[in-house]
Amino acid sequence: GNYYSVNPVALERIPKLYCQNKREWSIFKSDNFGDIIHIEVGATCVGTIVQTYTPNKRVIKGEEKGYFKFGGSPTILLFKKDSIKIDDDILCQTELGFECKVLMGEVIGKNFNS
């Protein structure tokens, strides 16, 4: 794939930008949320996505899964419908058109059943 910028202006101007950029994806099985698809998207100044996990091996929370070489880039999490309630602060910032920086281990939502 390509390495277009993923800033908000580029997202508006380039149709299906996340589908055009270099991507890698994995499926994780979560006790709280079921299957979660995790997509890493390459972008400008990101030359490589490096996967360091072992496929089909249980991942421990906080364990390294992979990394981007040079720079940063977005990751996308896809959850089954109605399995998660995203935190209001993230929804509010997203609605205003702002990116949300999320740190490893930071809570982004809750299971609808909890």
Residue pairs with C-beta under 8 A, 6 or more apart in sequence:
1 20
1 21
1 22
1 23
1 42
2 20
2 21
2 22
3 21
3 22
3 42
3 43
3 44
3 45
3 46
3 47
4 10
4 14
4 17
4 20
4 21
4 43
4 44
5 43
5 44
6 17
6 18
6 21
6 41
6 43
6 44
6 73
6 74
8 97
8 99
10 17
11 17
14 20
18 39
18 41
18 74
18 76
21 41
21 42
21 43
22 41
22 42
22 46
22 49
23 39
23 40
23 41
23 42
24 39
24 40
24 49
24 51
24 66
25 37
25 38
25 39
25 40
26 37
26 38
26 51
26 53
26 55
26 65
27 35
27 36
27 37
27 38
28 35
28 36
28 38
28 59
29 35
29 36
30 36
32 111
32 114
33 79
33 80
33 83
33 84
33 111
34 79
34 80
34 83
35 80
36 77
36 78
36 79
37 77
37 78
38 65
38 75
38 76
38 77
39 75
39 76
39 77
39 78
40 49
40 66
40 68
40 73
40 74
40 75
41 73
41 74
41 75
41 76
42 48
42 49
42 68
42 73
43 71
43 73
43 74
44 71
45 70
45 71
46 68
46 69
46 70
46 71
46 72
46 73
47 69
47 70
48 68
48 69
48 70
49 66
49 67
49 68
49 69
49 73
50 66
50 67
50 68
50 69
51 65
51 66
52 64
52 65
52 66
52 67
53 59
53 63
53 64
53 65
53 66
59 65
61 105
62 104
62 105
77 108
82 112
83 111
83 112
84 109
84 110
84 111
84 112
85 109
85 110
85 111
85 112
86 108
86 109
87 107
87 108
87 109
87 110
90 100
90 102
90 108
90 109
93 99
93 100
94 100
102 108
